[in-house]
Amino acid sequence: MLSKNYKDGAPPLVRDYLIHLRVIKAKSEKTIEEYYIDIRTFFRFLKTHRGLVSSDIPFDEIPIDDVNLDLIRSVTLSDAYDFMLYLTDERGNNSSTRLRKTSALRGFFNYLCVKKQVLDENPLKDLETPQQVKQKPKFLTLDQSIQLLNAVEGKHKERDYCILTLFLNCGLRLSELVGLNVTDISPDNYIRVLGKGNKERIVYLNDACINAINDYLKVRPVDGLKDRKALFISNQAKRMSPVTVQKLVYKYLERIGLDSQGYSCHKLRHTAATLMYQHGNVDVLVLQDILGHANLGTTQIYTHLNTKQKEDAAKSNPLANIKKDS
């Protein structure tokens, strides 16, 4: 069900598209919200660019509920490129952010053209995708990971240790971890994880995860819970929110001196994938399944090699010690 802000702020055709994403495409609420924000930003830009709104109205307060089919039909490819230039020069959006906005706009106009059939032609069908700069994922070393686990203490130490252990061993997304229910834990030592696009996958648990879960379940609250199914419970006796878990992770990262180095819950996912690949020799296809990636290309960013591995690989070549005959 779409939240109140969609009903209040979205014009009918945009709202229809958001419902289509939720019901037909099975997109998550987070993805739908991001797409709505992207489409809203575009129409705010368009109204400003064409002088359809008073300059006294702050950009973030420009309404789009009056966007009608006539305005939508007037959109051109040039408008989209002007928007991308605005995102780059005025808002400082990086290529990843612009890529998402490109996908949101192309998807919306394709929906209007193909599904709703209110457009004879998609004006953005030739909108090119921004070139992305590939960056190596940031991750904790094995020693730093152990330090992080050893830093756990306090009233909720069993819960917090279990959370960090699942992040570092299973490579869960933040949304996947907070969405775990007690019933997702199987006695056969695996958990059912609901990933992106509501796709379910099985993640097997190693001894560290099994022990951490068992220790937590011994002290997990059971009385007065607002969500009895939730695995991880907050101080308010309800399911832990993503923000609460993020703060928890930052707290322990700070304890080992990594708070200002760009680490986060998602970096712990990177860490799990990297450690499995570099130290466990896990095949990239198996890693893809563990992480729940739809495309192998997404998984391959974790297969970066450190300098020592490159050096060892060079030395392992059977021709490494061959010398030219004198």
Backbone torsions as a table, in degrees:
resi	resn	phi	psi	omega
1	MET	NA	131.6	-178.3
2	LEU	-72.1	142.0	-177.8
3	SER	-73.9	167.6	-171.6
4	LYS	-58.8	-35.4	-175.4
5	ASN	-66.6	-27.9	175.7
6	TYR	-68.0	-43.3	-178.6
7	LYS	-64.7	-38.2	-177.2
8	ASP	-75.8	-39.5	-169.5
9	GLY	-103.9	-18.5	-173.1
10	ALA	-92.6	133.7	172.9
11	PRO	-67.8	161.6	-173.0
12	PRO	-52.3	-45.0	-176.5
13	LEU	-68.4	-35.5	177.0
14	VAL	-68.3	-43.0	179.9
15	ARG	-63.5	-39.3	176.5
16	ASP	-59.3	-41.0	180.0
17	TYR	-65.1	-41.9	179.8
18	LEU	-64.2	-39.5	176.8
19	ILE	-65.4	-39.0	177.0
20	HIS	-60.0	-42.9	178.6
21	LEU	-62.2	-39.7	-176.4
22	ARG	-75.4	-47.0	-171.7
23	VAL	-84.7	-43.8	-175.1
24	ILE	-91.8	-46.3	-176.8
25	LYS	-86.7	-9.8	178.5
26	ALA	56.7	37.1	176.5
27	LYS	-74.6	151.6	179.8
28	SER	-73.0	161.1	177.9
29	GLU	-59.8	-37.4	-180.0
30	LYS	-63.3	-44.4	179.1
31	THR	-64.1	-42.5	179.9
32	ILE	-62.4	-42.6	178.9
33	GLU	-62.7	-41.5	179.4
34	GLU	-63.5	-42.3	179.2
35	TYR	-65.2	-39.8	178.2
36	TYR	-62.1	-44.4	179.5
37	ILE	-61.8	-41.0	-179.9
38	ASP	-64.1	-45.9	179.6
39	ILE	-66.5	-40.5	177.8
40	ARG	-61.8	-42.5	178.8
41	THR	-61.8	-39.7	179.6
42	PHE	-62.8	-46.7	-177.3
43	PHE	-72.0	-30.1	172.6
44	ARG	-64.1	-42.7	177.1
45	PHE	-62.5	-45.7	-176.9
46	LEU	-60.6	-43.9	-179.9
47	LYS	-65.6	-37.6	177.0
48	THR	-68.6	-45.9	-176.7
49	HIS	-60.5	-33.6	-177.0
50	ARG	-99.1	5.3	178.3
51	GLY	68.3	32.9	-178.3
52	LEU	-92.8	2.8	-178.7
53	VAL	-141.0	149.3	-179.6
54	SER	-64.1	138.9	179.2
55	SER	-68.0	-12.2	178.9
56	ASP	-76.7	-18.0	-178.4
57	ILE	-84.0	122.6	176.6
58	PRO	-57.1	145.4	-175.2
59	PHE	-54.0	-45.4	-175.6
60	ASP	-72.7	-2.0	178.4
61	GLU	-112.7	4.2	179.7
62	ILE	-69.3	122.3	-179.4
63	PRO	-76.1	150.7	175.4
64	ILE	-123.2	6.3	-178.2
65	ASP	-67.0	-12.1	179.0
66	ASP	-96.4	3.3	178.2
67	VAL	-65.8	120.3	-177.2
68	ASN	-115.9	-179.9	-176.4
69	LEU	-64.6	-32.9	178.5
70	ASP	-62.0	-44.1	179.1
71	LEU	-66.4	-41.3	-179.6
72	ILE	-63.0	-41.4	179.9
73	ARG	-66.9	-20.2	-178.2
74	SER	-85.0	-7.4	-177.9
75	VAL	-68.3	136.7	179.5
76	THR	-121.7	167.9	176.7
77	LEU	-61.4	-35.1	178.3
78	SER	-63.0	-37.2	176.9
79	ASP	-59.6	-41.5	-178.4
80	ALA	-65.9	-41.3	179.1
81	TYR	-70.4	-34.9	173.9
82	ASP	-62.3	-38.1	178.0
83	PHE	-64.2	-43.7	179.1
84	MET	-63.6	-37.0	177.1
85	LEU	-65.9	-40.9	176.9
86	TYR	-61.3	-43.3	179.9
87	LEU	-62.1	-36.5	-178.7
88	THR	-75.2	-50.8	-172.5
89	ASP	-82.5	-38.8	-173.9
90	GLU	-95.0	-35.8	-175.8
91	ARG	-104.9	-9.2	177.0
92	GLY	65.7	28.2	179.5
93	ASN	-69.6	136.2	176.9
94	ASN	-80.4	177.9	-174.8
95	SER	-65.1	-33.2	180.0
96	SER	-65.6	-42.7	179.5
97	THR	-66.7	-42.0	178.9
98	ARG	-67.4	-31.4	177.4
99	LEU	-63.4	-43.7	178.7
100	ARG	-63.8	-42.5	179.2
101	LYS	-64.5	-36.7	176.0
102	THR	-61.9	-44.5	179.9
103	SER	-64.2	-40.5	-179.8
104	ALA	-62.5	-45.5	-178.0
105	LEU	-69.1	-45.3	179.4
106	ARG	-62.0	-40.9	178.9
107	GLY	-64.0	-41.6	-179.8
108	PHE	-63.8	-48.3	-177.4
109	PHE	-71.6	-31.0	175.5
110	ASN	-66.7	-38.8	176.9
111	TYR	-61.5	-45.0	179.7
112	LEU	-64.6	-32.8	-177.3
113	CYS	-81.9	-46.7	-172.5
114	VAL	-91.1	-45.3	-175.0
115	LYS	-87.2	-52.6	-178.9
116	LYS	-80.4	-26.7	179.9
117	GLN	56.0	41.0	175.9
118	VAL	-100.7	-5.3	174.6
119	LEU	-120.0	136.2	177.7
120	ASP	-72.5	-29.3	-178.0
121	GLU	-149.2	145.3	178.1
122	ASN	-82.1	111.3	-177.0
123	PRO	-69.1	-16.0	-176.4
124	LEU	-108.3	15.1	-177.4
125	LYS	-63.1	-25.5	-179.5
126	ASP	-101.5	11.7	178.4
127	LEU	-66.9	119.2	-175.5
128	GLU	-78.7	152.2	179.1
129	THR	-82.3	131.5	177.5
130	PRO	-58.8	139.3	178.6
131	GLN	-70.9	127.6	-179.3
132	GLN	-96.0	140.9	173.5
133	VAL	-89.2	116.5	-177.8
134	LYS	-75.4	125.9	179.2
135	GLN	-118.9	144.5	176.4
136	LYS	-70.3	135.9	179.1
137	PRO	-65.1	144.0	179.0
138	LYS	-87.7	138.1	-175.7
139	PHE	-149.9	161.9	175.8
140	LEU	-84.2	147.3	173.4
141	THR	-74.1	171.6	177.6
142	LEU	-60.3	-44.0	179.8
143	ASP	-63.8	-41.8	178.9
144	GLN	-65.3	-36.2	178.5
145	SER	-63.6	-42.4	178.2
146	ILE	-65.6	-40.8	177.2
147	GLN	-60.1	-41.1	-178.8
148	LEU	-62.2	-45.2	179.1
149	LEU	-64.8	-38.5	-179.4
150	ASN	-72.3	-14.5	-178.5
151	ALA	-81.1	-9.8	-176.1
152	VAL	-72.3	130.8	176.5
153	GLU	-160.6	174.4	175.5
154	GLY	106.5	-173.2	-174.2
155	LYS	-58.9	-38.2	-176.3
156	HIS	-108.2	35.3	-172.6
157	LYS	-61.7	-37.1	179.2
158	GLU	-66.4	-42.2	178.9
159	ARG	-65.7	-48.5	-176.9
160	ASP	-64.2	-40.4	179.7
161	TYR	-64.3	-39.8	178.9
162	CYS	-63.8	-42.1	178.9
163	ILE	-61.2	-49.3	-179.7
164	LEU	-64.4	-37.3	-179.7
165	THR	-64.6	-42.4	178.7
166	LEU	-67.1	-40.6	176.3
167	PHE	-58.7	-48.7	-171.7
168	LEU	-78.6	-21.9	-178.4
169	ASN	-103.5	-30.6	-174.2
170	CYS	-107.1	-14.5	179.9
171	GLY	66.1	36.0	-179.1
172	LEU	-72.4	149.0	167.9
173	ARG	-74.9	158.7	178.6
174	LEU	-58.7	-46.2	-179.1
175	SER	-62.5	-33.7	179.3
176	GLU	-69.6	-40.4	-178.7
177	LEU	-66.3	-48.1	-178.3
178	VAL	-69.0	-20.9	179.8
179	GLY	-84.9	-4.2	-178.2
180	LEU	-65.7	138.1	173.5
181	ASN	-110.5	158.9	178.0
182	VAL	-58.4	-37.1	-178.6
183	THR	-71.6	-9.3	177.0
184	ASP	-77.7	-13.1	-179.4
185	ILE	-88.1	120.9	-179.2
186	SER	-95.2	144.2	174.5
187	PRO	-64.9	-12.8	177.3
188	ASP	-89.0	18.1	172.6
189	ASN	66.9	48.8	169.4
190	TYR	-147.7	163.9	175.8
191	ILE	-123.9	148.5	174.3
192	ARG	-93.3	125.4	-176.2
193	VAL	-116.8	131.4	176.1
194	LEU	-96.6	107.5	-174.4
195	GLY	-96.2	-158.3	-179.2
196	LYS	-62.0	144.1	179.9
197	GLY	66.0	24.2	-179.7
198	ASN	57.0	30.2	177.8
199	LYS	-88.5	125.9	-178.9
200	GLU	-90.9	139.7	175.0
201	ARG	-139.2	161.6	178.9
202	ILE	-101.7	128.8	176.7
203	VAL	-119.6	119.9	-178.6
204	TYR	-80.3	146.9	-175.0
205	LEU	-104.2	132.4	173.7
206	ASN	-85.6	-179.8	-175.9
207	ASP	-60.8	-38.8	-179.1
208	ALA	-61.1	-42.6	179.5
209	CYS	-68.2	-43.3	-180.0
210	ILE	-60.6	-46.1	-179.6
211	ASN	-64.3	-42.1	-178.8
212	ALA	-65.5	-41.6	179.0
213	ILE	-65.3	-45.4	-179.9
214	ASN	-62.1	-41.4	178.9
215	ASP	-64.6	-38.3	179.8
216	TYR	-70.1	-42.1	-177.6
217	LEU	-62.3	-25.3	178.5
218	LYS	-67.0	-28.1	-176.1
219	VAL	-116.1	-0.2	-179.3
220	ARG	-61.5	132.1	179.1
221	PRO	-59.1	146.3	179.1
222	VAL	-128.4	-16.6	-177.4
223	ASP	-99.7	140.0	174.3
224	GLY	67.1	24.7	-178.0
225	LEU	-76.6	139.2	177.3
226	LYS	-85.1	-18.2	175.3
227	ASP	-140.6	93.9	-174.1
228	ARG	-68.8	-21.1	-178.4
229	LYS	-78.7	-28.5	-172.5
230	ALA	-59.4	136.9	177.0
231	LEU	-74.0	-51.3	-176.0
232	PHE	-100.0	122.2	-172.7
233	ILE	-108.0	136.6	-179.9
234	SER	-87.4	178.7	176.9
235	ASN	-64.5	-21.4	-179.8
236	GLN	-91.0	14.7	177.4
237	ALA	62.2	31.0	176.6
238	LYS	-132.6	175.8	-179.8
239	ARG	-58.8	134.1	178.0
240	MET	-63.6	138.2	179.4
241	SER	-87.2	161.0	175.9
242	PRO	-57.1	-39.3	-179.5
243	VAL	-63.2	-41.9	179.7
244	THR	-63.2	-42.3	179.4
245	VAL	-66.8	-39.9	177.5
246	GLN	-59.5	-44.7	-179.9
247	LYS	-63.5	-37.9	177.7
248	LEU	-61.0	-47.1	-179.4
249	VAL	-63.7	-44.2	179.1
250	TYR	-60.2	-38.2	-178.8
251	LYS	-59.9	-45.3	-177.8
252	TYR	-77.2	-31.5	174.0
253	LEU	-62.7	-39.6	178.7
254	GLU	-62.6	-36.7	-179.1
255	ARG	-64.1	-26.3	178.4
256	ILE	-106.0	14.5	172.1
257	GLY	80.5	24.9	-177.9
258	LEU	-115.3	12.4	-173.7
259	ASP	-63.8	-31.4	-173.8
260	SER	-103.6	16.5	-174.5
261	GLN	-110.1	21.6	173.6
262	GLY	77.8	22.5	178.4
263	TYR	-90.9	157.1	-176.6
264	SER	-162.5	-176.7	175.9
265	CYS	-57.6	-41.1	-178.2
266	HIS	-67.8	-29.3	177.3
267	LYS	-68.7	-27.2	175.4
268	LEU	-69.8	-33.4	173.8
269	ARG	-64.1	-44.3	175.0
270	HIS	-57.6	-41.8	-177.8
271	THR	-61.7	-47.5	179.6
272	ALA	-57.6	-46.5	-178.6
273	ALA	-64.1	-42.9	-178.1
274	THR	-66.6	-43.9	-179.7
275	LEU	-64.9	-40.2	178.0
276	MET	-64.0	-38.3	-177.3
277	TYR	-75.8	-45.4	-173.6
278	GLN	-81.2	-37.0	-175.5
279	HIS	-103.4	-24.1	-178.2
280	GLY	-103.5	-2.9	-179.7
281	ASN	53.7	38.6	-179.7
282	VAL	-74.2	131.8	178.3
283	ASP	-62.5	143.2	-174.9
284	VAL	-63.9	-30.4	177.9
285	LEU	-70.2	-37.1	175.6
286	VAL	-66.6	-40.7	179.0
287	LEU	-61.7	-38.8	177.5
288	GLN	-59.2	-42.8	-179.6
289	ASP	-68.6	-40.8	-179.9
290	ILE	-61.4	-43.1	-175.8
291	LEU	-82.2	-14.5	179.5
292	GLY	75.0	36.3	178.4
293	HIS	-86.0	134.3	177.6
294	ALA	-73.2	-33.0	-176.4
295	ASN	-118.9	137.5	179.4
296	LEU	-62.3	-32.4	-179.6
297	GLY	-57.9	-34.1	178.0
298	THR	-65.5	-39.1	-178.6
299	THR	-69.3	-32.4	-172.9
300	GLN	-67.0	-12.3	176.0
301	ILE	-69.3	-17.6	179.8
302	TYR	-86.7	-6.3	-175.2
303	THR	-92.0	21.1	175.8
304	HIS	-64.9	146.3	-178.5
305	LEU	-109.2	142.1	176.8
306	ASN	-81.6	170.6	-174.5
307	THR	-59.6	-40.8	-179.3
308	LYS	-62.2	-41.7	179.6
309	GLN	-64.6	-40.0	177.6
310	LYS	-63.8	-40.5	179.2
311	GLU	-64.6	-44.6	179.7
312	ASP	-64.2	-37.6	179.3
313	ALA	-63.5	-42.3	178.9
314	ALA	-63.1	-41.5	-178.3
315	LYS	-71.0	-24.1	-177.3
316	SER	-80.6	-10.6	178.6
317	ASN	-61.0	130.0	-177.9
318	PRO	-61.2	-14.5	178.3
319	LEU	-95.1	4.7	-172.3
320	ALA	-60.7	-31.6	-175.0
321	ASN	-110.2	12.3	179.2
322	ILE	-78.5	130.6	178.3
323	LYS	-114.9	149.7	179.3
324	LYS	-66.9	133.9	177.5
325	ASP	-64.0	136.9	-179.5
326	SER	-84.8	NA	NA
